[in-house]
C-alpha cells in the first residue's frame, strides 16, 4: 500500500516525508484478548520530519519537564507522558525561553500540533 496525498491535501512543509510505502510491519496480528484471530491495520501515524534518535530538550508542556538546574532532571528516569529518558541535564529550549530536562529520544520531540486527514 502507498500513501499519495497531493501537496495541497497535506498542507505541510516537506510533503515528501508523508508519502510512504506501507508493508507488513504496519499490520499487527494481536496474540491475545477479544481480537484473537483478527488483525489491525494502522490508520493513524504521527510523523515529524527529520526526526532522528538522539538527545534533545523535552517538550515544555510535559509536566515535570521545565527545570532550573541539572538537579531537577533525574538521569535514567522517564517523565509521565514524556517522550524519552532523562539524561540528567537541564538545557535551554531551541525556540522557547524555557529550560527543560534533556532526554534520549526521537528528536526533535513530537509537538502537540496534529494534522488530521480524512479517510
C-alpha positions in Angstrom: 0.0 0.0 0.0 1.2 3.5 -0.7 0.0 6.9 0.5 0.0 9.5 -2.2 -1.6 12.7 -0.9 -1.1 15.8 -3.0 0.8 18.8 -1.6 -2.5 20.7 -1.2 -4.1 17.8 0.7 -1.1 17.5 3.1 -0.6 21.3 3.6 2.7 20.8 5.5 6.3 21.7 4.9 8.3 18.9 3.3 5.4 16.8 2.0 7.8 14.2 0.6 8.2 12.8 4.2 4.5 11.9 4.3 4.5 9.9 1.1 5.3 6.4 2.2 5.1 2.7 1.2 3.5 0.6 3.9 4.3 -3.0 4.4 3.6 -6.0 6.7 5.3 -4.3 9.6 2.4 -1.8 9.6 -0.1 -4.6 10.1 0.0 -6.3 13.6 -1.7 -9.6 14.4 -2.9 -9.5 18.1 -2.0 -12.6 20.0 -4.4 -12.4 22.9 -7.7 -10.9 24.0 -11.0 -10.3 22.3 -9.3 -9.7 19.0 -7.7 -13.2 18.7 -7.8 -14.3 15.1 -8.2 -10.8 13.8 -5.8 -8.2 12.6 -5.1 -4.5 13.0 -4.4 -2.0 10.1 -2.6 1.1 11.0 -4.8 4.1 10.4 -3.1 6.9 12.4 0.6 7.9 12.1 2.5 10.8 13.7 5.4 11.9 11.5 8.0 14.5 12.5 10.1 15.5 9.5 13.9 15.0 10.1 13.4 13.2 13.4 16.3 11.0 14.5 17.4 9.2 17.6 19.5 11.4 19.9 19.4 13.8 22.9 17.2 16.9 22.9 15.1 19.1 25.2 11.8 17.6 26.3 8.6 19.5 25.3 8.0 22.3 27.9 4.3 21.3 28.0 5.1 17.9 29.6 4.6 18.0 33.4 7.9 18.0 35.2 10.0 18.9 32.1 10.7 22.5 33.0 13.8 22.8 35.1 16.2 25.4 36.6 19.3 23.1 37.1 20.5 19.6 36.4 19.3 18.6 39.9 15.7 18.7 38.6 16.4 16.1 35.9 16.9 12.6 37.3 19.2 10.7 35.0 17.8 7.5 33.6 14.2 8.3 34.6 11.2 9.0 32.3 8.6 11.7 32.9 5.0 10.6 33.0 3.6 11.2 29.5 7.2 12.3 28.4 8.9 11.4 25.2 12.1 9.7 26.5 14.6 9.1 29.3 16.2 12.0 31.1 20.0 12.4 30.6 20.4 14.4 33.9 21.0 17.7 32.1 18.8 20.9 32.2 19.1 22.6 28.8 17.8 25.7 27.1 14.9 25.1 24.6 15.7 26.0 21.0 12.7 28.1 20.3 11.5 29.0 23.8 12.7 30.9 26.8 12.3 27.8 29.0 14.9 25.3 30.2 13.8 21.7 30.2 15.3 18.3 31.0 17.2 16.8 28.1 16.0 13.4 27.1 17.3 10.5 25.0 14.5 10.0 22.4 13.4 10.6 18.8 14.4 14.2 18.3 13.1 16.7 17.9 10.2 15.6 20.1 6.7 15.4 18.6 4.7 18.6 19.5 1.0 18.5 20.2 0.0 20.0 16.8 -1.6 17.2 14.8 -3.0 17.4 11.3 -5.9 15.0 10.6 -6.5 13.7 7.1 -10.0 12.4 6.0 -10.2 8.7 5.3 
